[in-house]
């Protein structure tokens, strides 16, 4: 059976890091990234879209891109 992987999209780095800490406290290998991929051994990938202060269109595009990462 293939291991489950979690993905989280954050709108800023502080939220991304806080989320990663919470998963790590529960024993899940977590990685906060600025890129669109994660090593295969990471159970939880948190992507920072840095979209809090941008327009809704830009934020939506960044979130969409993050949703489609592998």
PQR file with spaces between the fields and no chain letter, atoms N, CA, C, O and H, PARSE charges and radii, in Angstrom:
ATOM       1  N    UNK     1       0.832   -1.169    0.000 -0.4000 1.5000
ATOM       2  CA   UNK     1       0.000    0.000    0.000 -0.0000 2.0000
ATOM       3  C    UNK     1       0.889    1.250    0.000  0.5500 1.7000
ATOM       4  O    UNK     1       1.867    1.325    0.745 -0.5500 1.4000
ATOM       5  N    UNK     2       0.544    2.213   -0.831 -0.4000 1.5000
ATOM       6  CA   UNK     2       1.313    3.440   -0.937 -0.0000 2.0000
ATOM       7  C    UNK     2       1.034    4.338    0.268  0.5500 1.7000
ATOM       8  O    UNK     2      -0.113    4.484    0.689 -0.5500 1.4000
ATOM       9  H    UNK     2      -0.250    2.151   -1.436  0.4000 1.0000
ATOM      10  N    UNK     3       2.093    4.940    0.819 -0.4000 1.5000
ATOM      11  CA   UNK     3       1.940    5.829    1.971 -0.0000 2.0000
ATOM      12  C    UNK     3       1.183    7.090    1.578  0.5500 1.7000
ATOM      13  O    UNK     3       1.360    7.619    0.480 -0.5500 1.4000
ATOM      14  H    UNK     3       3.025    4.822    0.476  0.4000 1.0000
ATOM      15  N    UNK     4       0.352    7.556    2.474 -0.4000 1.5000
ATOM      16  CA   UNK     4      -0.386    8.793    2.261 -0.0000 2.0000
ATOM      17  C    UNK     4       0.550    9.986    2.429  0.5500 1.7000
ATOM      18  O    UNK     4       1.438    9.988    3.282 -0.5500 1.4000
ATOM      19  H    UNK     4       0.208    7.126    3.365  0.4000 1.0000
ATOM      20  N    UNK     5       0.329   10.995    1.597 -0.4000 1.5000
ATOM      21  CA   UNK     5       1.076   12.246    1.732 -0.0000 2.0000
ATOM      22  C    UNK     5       0.072   13.383    1.850  0.5500 1.7000
ATOM      23  O    UNK     5      -0.976   13.373    1.203 -0.5500 1.4000
ATOM      24  H    UNK     5      -0.393   10.994    0.905  0.4000 1.0000
ATOM      25  N    UNK     6       0.397   14.340    2.664 -0.4000 1.5000
ATOM      26  CA   UNK     6      -0.459   15.493    2.882 -0.0000 2.0000
ATOM      27  C    UNK     6       0.127   16.715    2.196  0.5500 1.7000
ATOM      28  O    UNK     6       1.345   16.858    2.091 -0.5500 1.4000
ATOM      29  H    UNK     6       1.248   14.347    3.190  0.4000 1.0000
ATOM      30  N    UNK     7      -0.737   17.577    1.737 -0.4000 1.5000
ATOM      31  CA   UNK     7      -0.309   18.845    1.168 -0.0000 2.0000
ATOM      32  C    UNK     7      -1.086   19.974    1.802  0.5500 1.7000
ATOM      33  O    UNK     7      -2.302   19.888    1.974 -0.5500 1.4000
ATOM      34  H    UNK     7      -1.727   17.460    1.822  0.4000 1.0000
ATOM      35  N    UNK     8      -0.378   21.038    2.150 -0.4000 1.5000
ATOM      36  CA   UNK     8      -0.993   22.211    2.755 -0.0000 2.0000
ATOM      37  C    UNK     8      -0.548   23.423    1.967  0.5500 1.7000
ATOM      38  O    UNK     8       0.626   23.549    1.618 -0.5500 1.4000
ATOM      39  H    UNK     8       0.610   21.108    2.011  0.4000 1.0000
ATOM      40  N    UNK     9      -1.484   24.316    1.689 -0.4000 1.5000
ATOM      41  CA   UNK     9      -1.157   25.563    1.005 -0.0000 2.0000
ATOM      42  C    UNK     9      -1.297   26.688    2.023  0.5500 1.7000
ATOM      43  O    UNK     9      -2.349   26.850    2.641 -0.5500 1.4000
ATOM      44  H    UNK     9      -2.437   24.214    1.973  0.4000 1.0000
ATOM      45  N    UNK    10      -0.231   27.460    2.191 -0.4000 1.5000
ATOM      46  CA   UNK    10      -0.245   28.589    3.118 -0.0000 2.0000
ATOM      47  C    UNK    10      -0.072   29.885    2.337  0.5500 1.7000
ATOM      48  O    UNK    10       0.563   29.914    1.283 -0.5500 1.4000
ATOM      49  H    UNK    10       0.623   27.328    1.689  0.4000 1.0000
ATOM      50  N    UNK    11      -0.648   30.954    2.875 -0.4000 1.5000
ATOM      51  CA   UNK    11      -0.540   32.233    2.178 -0.0000 2.0000
ATOM      52  C    UNK    11       0.643   33.070    2.651  0.5500 1.7000
ATOM      53  O    UNK    11       0.945   34.106    2.059 -0.5500 1.4000
ATOM      54  H    UNK    11      -1.164   30.931    3.731  0.4000 1.0000
ATOM      55  N    UNK    12       1.320   32.625    3.720 -0.4000 1.5000
ATOM      56  CA   UNK    12       2.534   33.318    4.150 -0.0000 2.0000
ATOM      57  C    UNK    12       3.459   32.337    4.856  0.5500 1.7000
ATOM      58  O    UNK    12       3.049   31.242    5.241 -0.5500 1.4000
ATOM      59  H    UNK    12       1.075   31.783    4.201  0.4000 1.0000
ATOM      60  N    UNK    13       4.706   32.745    5.016 -0.4000 1.5000
ATOM      61  CA   UNK    13       5.722   31.848    5.568 -0.0000 2.0000
ATOM      62  C    UNK    13       5.459   31.522    7.036  0.5500 1.7000
ATOM      63  O    UNK    13       5.699   30.396    7.470 -0.5500 1.4000
ATOM      64  H    UNK    13       5.039   33.634    4.703  0.4000 1.0000
ATOM      65  N    UNK    14       4.971   32.488    7.800 -0.4000 1.5000
ATOM      66  CA   UNK    14       4.699   32.237    9.213 -0.0000 2.0000
ATOM      67  C    UNK    14       3.656   31.140    9.377  0.5500 1.7000
ATOM      68  O    UNK    14       3.837   30.226   10.181 -0.5500 1.4000
ATOM      69  H    UNK    14       4.776   33.403    7.447  0.4000 1.0000
ATOM      70  N    UNK    15       2.579   31.224    8.628 -0.4000 1.5000
ATOM      71  CA   UNK    15       1.547   30.195    8.695 -0.0000 2.0000
ATOM      72  C    UNK    15       2.049   28.842    8.221  0.5500 1.7000
ATOM      73  O    UNK    15       1.692   27.805    8.782 -0.5500 1.4000
ATOM      74  H    UNK    15       2.432   31.967    7.974  0.4000 1.0000
ATOM      75  N    UNK    16       2.878   28.858    7.186 -0.4000 1.5000
ATOM      76  CA   UNK    16       3.443   27.612    6.674 -0.0000 2.0000
ATOM      77  C    UNK    16       4.313   26.932    7.730  0.5500 1.7000
ATOM      78  O    UNK    16       4.213   25.725    7.949 -0.5500 1.4000
ATOM      79  H    UNK    16       3.168   29.700    6.730  0.4000 1.0000
ATOM      80  N    UNK    17       5.164   27.717    8.378 -0.4000 1.5000
ATOM      81  CA   UNK    17       6.048   27.149    9.394 -0.0000 2.0000
ATOM      82  C    UNK    17       5.264   26.653   10.605  0.5500 1.7000
ATOM      83  O    UNK    17       5.557   25.579   11.132 -0.5500 1.4000
ATOM      84  H    UNK    17       5.246   28.698    8.200  0.4000 1.0000
ATOM      85  N    UNK    18       4.284   27.411   11.046 -0.4000 1.5000
ATOM      86  CA   UNK    18       3.472   26.995   12.181 -0.0000 2.0000
ATOM      87  C    UNK    18       2.739   25.690   11.889  0.5500 1.7000
ATOM      88  O    UNK    18       2.637   24.816   12.751 -0.5500 1.4000
ATOM      89  H    UNK    18       4.046   28.283   10.618  0.4000 1.0000
ATOM      90  N    UNK    19       2.240   25.571   10.688 -0.4000 1.5000
ATOM      91  CA   UNK    19       1.558   24.339   10.288 -0.0000 2.0000
ATOM      92  C    UNK    19       2.526   23.160   10.271  0.5500 1.7000
ATOM      93  O    UNK    19       2.200   22.077   10.757 -0.5500 1.4000
ATOM      94  H    UNK    19       2.323   26.281    9.989  0.4000 1.0000
ATOM      95  N    UNK    20       3.704   23.371    9.717 -0.4000 1.5000
ATOM      96  CA   UNK    20       4.713   22.315    9.674 -0.0000 2.0000
ATOM      97  C    UNK    20       5.111   21.835   11.054  0.5500 1.7000
ATOM      98  O    UNK    20       5.304   20.638   11.268 -0.5500 1.4000
ATOM      99  H    UNK    20       3.968   24.251    9.322  0.4000 1.0000
ATOM     100  N    UNK    21       5.237   22.765   11.994 -0.4000 1.5000
ATOM     101  CA   UNK    21       5.582   22.400   13.372 -0.0000 2.0000
ATOM     102  C    UNK    21       4.513   21.498   13.973  0.5500 1.7000
ATOM     103  O    UNK    21       4.832   20.523   14.655 -0.5500 1.4000
ATOM     104  H    UNK    21       5.081   23.737   11.820  0.4000 1.0000
ATOM     105  N    UNK    22       3.249   21.818   13.723 -0.4000 1.5000
ATOM     106  CA   UNK    22       2.164   21.027   14.297 -0.0000 2.0000
ATOM     107  C    UNK    22       2.175   19.588   13.772  0.5500 1.7000
ATOM     108  O    UNK    22       1.945   18.649   14.534 -0.5500 1.4000
ATOM     109  H    UNK    22       2.991   22.610   13.169  0.4000 1.0000
ATOM     110  N    UNK    23       2.437   19.417   12.494 -0.4000 1.5000
ATOM     111  CA   UNK    23       2.535   18.056   11.949 -0.0000 2.0000
ATOM     112  C    UNK    23       3.779   17.349   12.483  0.5500 1.7000
ATOM     113  O    UNK    23       3.723   16.164   12.812 -0.5500 1.4000
ATOM     114  H    UNK    23       2.623   20.180   11.875  0.4000 1.0000
ATOM     115  N    UNK    24       4.890   18.058   12.570 -0.4000 1.5000
ATOM     116  CA   UNK    24       6.127   17.459   13.079 -0.0000 2.0000
ATOM     117  C    UNK    24       5.976   17.001   14.519  0.5500 1.7000
ATOM     118  O    UNK    24       6.508   15.958   14.899 -0.5500 1.4000
ATOM     119  H    UNK    24       4.935   19.021   12.303  0.4000 1.0000
ATOM     120  N    UNK    25       5.257   17.769   15.321 -0.4000 1.5000
ATOM     121  CA   UNK    25       5.021   17.372   16.713 -0.0000 2.0000
ATOM     122  C    UNK    25       4.301   16.033   16.806  0.5500 1.7000
ATOM     123  O    UNK    25       4.407   15.331   17.811 -0.5500 1.4000
ATOM     124  H    UNK    25       4.824   18.616   15.012  0.4000 1.0000
ATOM     125  N    UNK    26       3.578   15.687   15.764 -0.4000 1.5000
ATOM     126  CA   UNK    26       2.830   14.428   15.739 -0.0000 2.0000
ATOM     127  C    UNK    26       3.562   13.331   14.984  0.5500 1.7000
ATOM     128  O    UNK    26       2.986   12.295   14.653 -0.5500 1.4000
ATOM     129  H    UNK    26       3.492   16.257   14.947  0.4000 1.0000
ATOM     130  N    UNK    27       4.839   13.573   14.718 -0.4000 1.5000
ATOM     131  CA   UNK    27       5.686   12.544   14.145 -0.0000 2.0000
ATOM     132  C    UNK    27       5.696   12.449   12.636  0.5500 1.7000
ATOM     133  O    UNK    27       6.250   11.492   12.096 -0.5500 1.4000
ATOM     134  H    UNK    27       5.307   14.415   14.988  0.4000 1.0000
ATOM     135  N    UNK    28       5.098   13.416   11.922 -0.4000 1.5000
ATOM     136  CA   UNK    28       5.112   13.389   10.464 -0.0000 2.0000
ATOM     137  C    UNK    28       6.262   14.231    9.932  0.5500 1.7000
ATOM     138  O    UNK    28       6.401   15.402   10.285 -0.5500 1.4000
ATOM     139  H    UNK    28       4.648   14.194   12.361  0.4000 1.0000
ATOM     140  N    UNK    29       7.078   13.632    9.086 -0.4000 1.5000
ATOM     141  CA   UNK    29       8.156   14.401    8.447 -0.0000 2.0000
ATOM     142  C    UNK    29       7.519   15.484    7.595  0.5500 1.7000
ATOM     143  O    UNK    29       6.759   15.190    6.672 -0.5500 1.4000
ATOM     144  H    UNK    29       6.964   12.681    8.799  0.4000 1.0000
ATOM     145  N    UNK    30       7.827   16.735    7.903 -0.4000 1.5000
ATOM     146  CA   UNK    30       7.208   17.862    7.217 -0.0000 2.0000
ATOM     147  C    UNK    30       8.270   18.755    6.601  0.5500 1.7000
ATOM     148  O    UNK    30       9.382   18.877    7.115 -0.5500 1.4000
ATOM     149  H    UNK    30       8.444   16.975    8.652  0.4000 1.0000
ATOM     150  N    UNK    31       7.906   19.372    5.497 -0.4000 1.5000
ATOM     151  CA   UNK    31       8.815   20.270    4.808 -0.0000 2.0000
ATOM     152  C    UNK    31       8.036   21.489    4.344  0.5500 1.7000
ATOM     153  O    UNK    31       7.002   21.370    3.688 -0.5500 1.4000
ATOM     154  H    UNK    31       7.003   19.274    5.079  0.4000 1.0000
ATOM     155  N    UNK    32       8.545   22.662    4.694 -0.4000 1.5000
ATOM     156  CA   UNK    32       7.975   23.908    4.186 -0.0000 2.0000
ATOM     157  C    UNK    32       8.796   24.292    2.979  0.5500 1.7000
ATOM     158  O    UNK    32      10.018   24.420    3.054 -0.5500 1.4000
ATOM     159  H    UNK    32       9.386   22.759    5.227  0.4000 1.0000
ATOM     160  N    UNK    33       8.111   24.476    1.861 -0.4000 1.5000
ATOM     161  CA   UNK    33       8.850   24.758    0.637 -0.0000 2.0000
ATOM     162  C    UNK    33       8.343   25.964   -0.113  0.5500 1.7000
ATOM     163  O    UNK    33       7.207   26.406    0.059 -0.5500 1.4000
ATOM     164  H    UNK    33       7.119   24.372    1.800  0.4000 1.0000
ATOM     165  N    UNK    34       9.210   26.478   -0.939 -0.4000 1.5000
ATOM     166  CA   UNK    34       8.888   27.573   -1.827 -0.0000 2.0000
ATOM     167  C    UNK    34       8.844   27.083   -3.264  0.5500 1.7000
ATOM     168  O    UNK    34       8.502   27.836   -4.176 -0.5500 1.4000
ATOM     169  H    UNK    34      10.133   26.119   -1.079  0.4000 1.0000
ATOM     170  N    UNK    35       9.187   25.831   -3.457 -0.4000 1.5000
ATOM     171  CA   UNK    35       9.195   25.224   -4.790 -0.0000 2.0000
ATOM     172  C    UNK    35       7.964   24.352   -4.957  0.5500 1.7000
ATOM     173  O    UNK    35       7.158   24.216   -4.037 -0.5500 1.4000
ATOM     174  H    UNK    35       9.464   25.220   -2.716  0.4000 1.0000
ATOM     175  N    UNK    36       7.825   23.763   -6.137 -0.4000 1.5000
ATOM     176  CA   UNK    36       6.600   23.006   -6.400 -0.0000 2.0000
ATOM     177  C    UNK    36       6.768   21.497   -6.348  0.5500 1.7000
ATOM     178  O    UNK    36       6.003   20.769   -6.980 -0.5500 1.4000
ATOM     179  H    UNK    36       8.480   23.874   -6.884  0.4000 1.0000
ATOM     180  N    UNK    37       7.747   21.019   -5.611 -0.4000 1.5000
ATOM     181  CA   UNK    37       7.887   19.574   -5.470 -0.0000 2.0000
ATOM     182  C    UNK    37       8.500   19.253   -4.113  0.5500 1.7000
ATOM     183  O    UNK    37       9.086   20.117   -3.461 -0.5500 1.4000
ATOM     184  H    UNK    37       8.369   21.610   -5.097  0.4000 1.0000
ATOM     185  N    UNK    38       8.358   18.013   -3.704 -0.4000 1.5000
ATOM     186  CA   UNK    38       8.895   17.574   -2.423 -0.0000 2.0000
ATOM     187  C    UNK    38       9.575   16.233   -2.595  0.5500 1.7000
ATOM     188  O    UNK    38       9.197   15.439   -3.456 -0.5500 1.4000
ATOM     189  H    UNK    38       7.882   17.311   -4.234  0.4000 1.0000
ATOM     190  N    UNK    39      10.584   15.983   -1.770 -0.4000 1.5000
ATOM     191  CA   UNK    39      11.203   14.654   -1.790 -0.0000 2.0000
ATOM     192  C    UNK    39      10.151   13.584   -1.484  0.5500 1.7000
ATOM     193  O    UNK    39       9.176   13.860   -0.785 -0.5500 1.4000
ATOM     194  H    UNK    39      10.892   16.628   -1.070  0.4000 1.0000
ATOM     195  N    UNK    40      10.333   12.408   -1.983 -0.4000 1.5000
ATOM     196  CA   UNK    40       9.324   11.356   -1.833 -0.0000 2.0000
ATOM     197  C    UNK    40       9.169   10.869   -0.401  0.5500 1.7000
ATOM     198  O    UNK    40       8.163   10.231   -0.088 -0.5500 1.4000
ATOM     199  H    UNK    40      11.126   12.184   -2.551  0.4000 1.0000
ATOM     200  N    UNK    41      10.124   11.145    0.482 -0.4000 1.5000
ATOM     201  CA   UNK    41      10.032   10.660    1.852 -0.0000 2.0000
ATOM     202  C    UNK    41       9.366   11.664    2.799  0.5500 1.7000
ATOM     203  O    UNK    41       9.337   11.433    4.008 -0.5500 1.4000
ATOM     204  H    UNK    41      10.940   11.663    0.229  0.4000 1.0000
ATOM     205  N    UNK    42       8.842   12.750    2.286 -0.4000 1.5000
ATOM     206  CA   UNK    42       8.186   13.750    3.121 -0.0000 2.0000
ATOM     207  C    UNK    42       6.702   13.416    3.220  0.5500 1.7000
ATOM     208  O    UNK    42       6.014   13.286    2.208 -0.5500 1.4000
ATOM     209  H    UNK    42       8.865   12.938    1.304  0.4000 1.0000
ATOM     210  N    UNK    43       6.221   13.278    4.456 -0.4000 1.5000
ATOM     211  CA   UNK    43       4.818   12.933    4.665 -0.0000 2.0000
ATOM     212  C    UNK    43       3.901   14.129    4.486  0.5500 1.7000
ATOM     213  O    UNK    43       2.754   13.983    4.064 -0.5500 1.4000
ATOM     214  H    UNK    43       6.780   13.384    5.278  0.4000 1.0000
ATOM     215  N    UNK    44       4.406   15.312    4.806 -0.4000 1.5000
ATOM     216  CA   UNK    44       3.578   16.511    4.725 -0.0000 2.0000
ATOM     217  C    UNK    44       4.376   17.645    4.082  0.5500 1.7000
ATOM     218  O    UNK    44       5.402   18.074    4.609 -0.5500 1.4000
ATOM     219  H    UNK    44       5.338   15.431    5.148  0.4000 1.0000
ATOM     220  N    UNK    45       3.898   18.113    2.960 -0.4000 1.5000
ATOM     221  CA   UNK    45       4.536   19.218    2.250 -0.0000 2.0000
ATOM     222  C    UNK    45       3.678   20.456    2.414  0.5500 1.7000
ATOM     223  O    UNK    45       2.498   20.446    2.065 -0.5500 1.4000
ATOM     224  H    UNK    45       3.065   17.765    2.532  0.4000 1.0000
ATOM     225  N    UNK    46       4.258   21.519    2.941 -0.4000 1.5000
ATOM     226  CA   UNK    46       3.552   22.780    3.111 -0.0000 2.0000
ATOM     227  C    UNK    46       4.165   23.774    2.140  0.5500 1.7000
ATOM     228  O    UNK    46       5.357   24.075    2.212 -0.5500 1.4000
ATOM     229  H    UNK    46       5.217   21.527    3.224  0.4000 1.0000
ATOM     230  N    UNK    47       3.346   24.280    1.235 -0.4000 1.5000
ATOM     231  CA   UNK    47       3.825   25.242    0.249 -0.0000 2.0000
ATOM     232  C    UNK    47       3.408   26.650    0.632  0.5500 1.7000
ATOM     233  O    UNK    47       2.238   26.905    0.919 -0.5500 1.4000
ATOM     234  H    UNK    47       2.378   24.035    1.176  0.4000 1.0000
ATOM     235  N    UNK    48       4.365   27.558    0.636 -0.4000 1.5000
ATOM     236  CA   UNK    48       4.100   28.964    0.901 -0.0000 2.0000
ATOM     237  C    UNK    48       3.902   29.667   -0.438  0.5500 1.7000
ATOM     238  O    UNK    48       4.824   29.753   -1.248 -0.5500 1.4000
ATOM     239  H    UNK    48       5.315   27.351    0.403  0.4000 1.0000
ATOM     240  N    UNK    49       2.697   30.164   -0.657 -0.4000 1.5000
ATOM     241  CA   UNK    49       2.423   30.861   -1.916 -0.0000 2.0000
ATOM     242  C    UNK    49       2.742   32.350   -1.832  0.5500 1.7000
ATOM     243  O    UNK    49       2.703   33.051   -2.844 -0.5500 1.4000
ATOM     244  H    UNK    49       1.948   30.095    0.001  0.4000 1.0000
ATOM     245  N    UNK    50       3.057   32.838   -0.634 -0.4000 1.5000
ATOM     246  CA   UNK    50       3.376   34.261   -0.428 -0.0000 2.0000
ATOM     247  C    UNK    50       2.306   35.132   -1.093  0.5500 1.7000
ATOM     248  O    UNK    50       2.613   36.061   -1.841 -0.5500 1.4000
ATOM     249  H    UNK    50       3.088   32.270    0.188  0.4000 1.0000
ATOM     250  N    UNK    51       1.056   34.809   -0.800 -0.4000 1.5000
ATOM     251  CA   UNK    51      -0.043   35.452   -1.517 -0.0000 2.0000
ATOM     252  C    UNK    51      -0.929   36.346   -0.648  0.5500 1.7000
ATOM     253  O    UNK    51      -1.951   36.845   -1.120 -0.5500 1.4000
ATOM     254  H    UNK    51       0.808   34.055   -0.193  0.4000 1.0000
ATOM     255  N    UNK    52      -0.561   36.547    0.574 -0.4000 1.5000
ATOM     256  CA   UNK    52      -1.419   37.330    1.465 -0.0000 2.0000
ATOM     257  C    UNK    52      -1.610   38.768    0.986  0.5500 1.7000
ATOM     258  O    UNK    52      -2.705   39.317    1.111 -0.5500 1.4000
ATOM     259  H    UNK    52       0.269   36.142    0.957  0.4000 1.0000
ATOM     260  N    UNK    53      -0.572   39.377    0.445 -0.4000 1.5000
ATOM     261  CA   UNK    53      -0.635   40.800    0.095 -0.0000 2.0000
ATOM     262  C    UNK    53      -0.779   41.051   -1.411  0.5500 1.7000
ATOM     263  O    UNK    53      -0.518   42.159   -1.879 -0.5500 1.4000
ATOM     264  H    UNK    53       0.318   38.931    0.344  0.4000 1.0000
ATOM     265  N    UNK    54      -1.186   40.042   -2.162 -0.4000 1.5000
ATOM     266  CA   UNK    54      -1.334   40.216   -3.613 -0.0000 2.0000
ATOM     267  C    UNK    54      -2.816   40.243   -3.978  0.5500 1.7000
ATOM     268  O    UNK    54      -3.677   39.969   -3.142 -0.5500 1.4000
ATOM     269  H    UNK    54      -1.398   39.141   -1.782  0.4000 1.0000
ATOM     270  N    UNK    55      -3.098   40.571   -5.211 -0.4000 1.5000
ATOM     271  CA   UNK    55      -4.491   40.618   -5.660 -0.0000 2.0000
ATOM     272  C    UNK    55      -5.120   39.222   -5.622  0.5500 1.7000
ATOM     273  O    UNK    55      -4.425   38.207   -5.595 -0.5500 1.4000
ATOM     274  H    UNK    55      -2.399   40.794   -5.890  0.4000 1.0000
ATOM     275  N    UNK    56      -6.436   39.204   -5.621 -0.4000 1.5000
ATOM     276  CA   UNK    56      -7.162   37.927   -5.589 -0.0000 2.0000
ATOM     277  C    UNK    56      -6.813   37.067   -6.797  0.5500 1.7000
ATOM     278  O    UNK    56      -6.684   35.849   -6.667 -0.5500 1.4000
ATOM     279  H    UNK    56      -7.001   40.029   -5.643  0.4000 1.0000
ATOM     280  N    UNK    57      -6.661   37.671   -7.958 -0.4000 1.5000
ATOM     281  CA   UNK    57      -6.319   36.903   -9.165 -0.0000 2.0000
ATOM     282  C    UNK    57      -4.952   36.246   -9.042  0.5500 1.7000
ATOM     283  O    UNK    57      -4.783   35.080   -9.397 -0.5500 1.4000
ATOM     284  H    UNK    57      -6.765   38.660   -8.064  0.4000 1.0000
ATOM     285  N    UNK    58      -3.985   36.991   -8.541 -0.4000 1.5000
ATOM     286  CA   UNK    58      -2.627   36.439   -8.371 -0.0000 2.0000
ATOM     287  C    UNK    58      -2.646   35.346   -7.303  0.5500 1.7000
ATOM     288  O    UNK    58      -2.039   34.290   -7.483 -0.5500 1.4000
ATOM     289  H    UNK    58      -4.122   37.939   -8.252  0.4000 1.0000
ATOM     290  N    UNK    59      -3.338   35.595   -6.200 -0.4000 1.5000
ATOM     291  CA   UNK    59      -3.425   34.592   -5.131 -0.0000 2.0000
ATOM     292  C    UNK    59      -4.070   33.305   -5.645  0.5500 1.7000
ATOM     293  O    UNK    59      -3.610   32.207   -5.333 -0.5500 1.4000
ATOM     294  H    UNK    59      -3.831   36.453   -6.054  0.4000 1.0000
ATOM     295  N    UNK    60      -5.129   33.445   -6.429 -0.4000 1.5000
ATOM     296  CA   UNK    60      -5.800   32.269   -6.987 -0.0000 2.0000
ATOM     297  C    UNK    60      -4.882   31.492   -7.916  0.5500 1.7000
ATOM     298  O    UNK    60      -4.867   30.261   -7.899 -0.5500 1.4000
ATOM     299  H    UNK    60      -5.503   34.337   -6.683  0.4000 1.0000
ATOM     300  N    UNK    61      -4.122   32.209   -8.720 -0.4000 1.5000
ATOM     301  CA   UNK    61      -3.195   31.546   -9.653 -0.0000 2.0000
ATOM     302  C    UNK    61      -2.113   30.796   -8.889  0.5500 1.7000
ATOM     303  O    UNK    61      -1.753   29.677   -9.256 -0.5500 1.4000
ATOM     304  H    UNK    61      -4.134   33.209   -8.734  0.4000 1.0000
ATOM     305  N    UNK    62      -1.593   31.406   -7.828 -0.4000 1.5000
ATOM     306  CA   UNK    62      -0.557   30.743   -7.035 -0.0000 2.0000
ATOM     307  C    UNK    62      -1.109   29.521   -6.320  0.5500 1.7000
ATOM     308  O    UNK    62      -0.444   28.487   -6.263 -0.5500 1.4000
ATOM     309  H    UNK    62      -1.886   32.314   -7.529  0.4000 1.0000
ATOM     310  N    UNK    63      -2.322   29.624   -5.771 -0.4000 1.5000
ATOM     311  CA   UNK    63      -2.939   28.483   -5.097 -0.0000 2.0000
ATOM     312  C    UNK    63      -3.220   27.355   -6.086  0.5500 1.7000
ATOM     313  O    UNK    63      -3.025   26.181   -5.770 -0.5500 1.4000
ATOM     314  H    UNK    63      -2.862   30.465   -5.818  0.4000 1.0000
ATOM     315  N    UNK    64      -3.670   27.710   -7.262 -0.4000 1.5000
ATOM     316  CA   UNK    64      -3.932   26.708   -8.303 -0.0000 2.0000
ATOM     317  C    UNK    64      -2.655   25.983   -8.679  0.5500 1.7000
ATOM     318  O    UNK    64      -2.638   24.760   -8.817 -0.5500 1.4000
ATOM     319  H    UNK    64      -3.828   28.664   -7.519  0.4000 1.0000
ATOM     320  N    UNK    65      -1.595   26.742   -8.842 -0.4000 1.5000
ATOM     321  CA   UNK    65      -0.287   26.140   -9.164 -0.0000 2.0000
ATOM     322  C    UNK    65       0.162   25.203   -8.042  0.5500 1.7000
ATOM     323  O    UNK    65       0.670   24.114   -8.307 -0.5500 1.4000
ATOM     324  H    UNK    65      -1.609   27.735   -8.730  0.4000 1.0000
ATOM     325  N    UNK    66      -0.025   25.625   -6.792 -0.4000 1.5000
ATOM     326  CA   UNK    66       0.363   24.799   -5.667 -0.0000 2.0000
ATOM     327  C    UNK    66      -0.455   23.506   -5.610  0.5500 1.7000
ATOM     328  O    UNK    66       0.061   22.456   -5.226 -0.5500 1.4000
ATOM     329  H    UNK    66      -0.438   26.510   -6.576  0.4000 1.0000
ATOM     330  N    UNK    67      -1.718   23.588   -5.988 -0.4000 1.5000
ATOM     331  CA   UNK    67      -2.584   22.399   -5.998 -0.0000 2.0000
ATOM     332  C    UNK    67      -2.127   21.369   -7.023  0.5500 1.7000
ATOM     333  O    UNK    67      -2.354   20.172   -6.849 -0.5500 1.4000
ATOM     334  H    UNK    67      -2.137   24.440   -6.300  0.4000 1.0000
ATOM     335  N    UNK    68      -1.501   21.822   -8.065 -0.4000 1.5000
ATOM     336  CA   UNK    68      -1.101   20.936   -9.159 -0.0000 2.0000
ATOM     337  C    UNK    68       0.329   20.460   -9.066  0.5500 1.7000
ATOM     338  O    UNK    68       0.828   19.819   -9.992 -0.5500 1.4000
ATOM     339  H    UNK    68      -1.317   22.795   -8.207  0.4000 1.0000
ATOM     340  N    UNK    69       1.008   20.762   -7.957 -0.4000 1.5000
ATOM     341  CA   UNK    69       2.407   20.328   -7.835 -0.0000 2.0000
ATOM     342  C    UNK    69       2.458   18.825   -7.572  0.5500 1.7000
ATOM     343  O    UNK    69       1.466   18.230   -7.152 -0.5500 1.4000
ATOM     344  H    UNK    69       0.603   21.283   -7.206  0.4000 1.0000
ATOM     345  N    UNK    70       3.555   18.247   -7.808 -0.4000 1.5000
ATOM     346  CA   UNK    70       3.750   16.813   -7.596 -0.0000 2.0000
ATOM     347  C    UNK    70       4.758   16.613   -6.500  0.5500 1.7000
ATOM     348  O    UNK    70       5.077   15.475   -6.153 -0.5500 1.4000
ATOM     349  H    UNK    70       4.361   18.730   -8.150  0.4000 1.0000
